[in-house]
Amino acid sequence: MRDRVEDTATELLGALSDGPGVVDIVAGYCSRLPVAVISDILGVPDADRPRVWRFGELAAPSLDLGVSVAAVPARAEGHRRVQLLARRSSANAARASG
């Protein structure tokens, strides 16, 4: 697992070096590495990873304990989408195992 994490980190850093002179390290690396590692652990196909990353972006604001999910419409929408994805994933897993 360590080798795969190191490979992923190297790939993400390499992609940053291919871009413009100014780099957003959080958007291009820090937020993507955990999603890539978790996706590896869960067996998410490479083609689906951008979608997983997007759902992670939508879910992150709902984890801010200082603000109610309902207080910010974008957070409420992100929270709703993540709940929907979780229900669909559970239903798909149940069908696959049953």
Helices and strands as residue ranges (DSSP letters): H 2-17, H 25-25, I 26-30, H 32-42, G 46-48, H 49-59, G 60-63, G 69-71, H 73-97
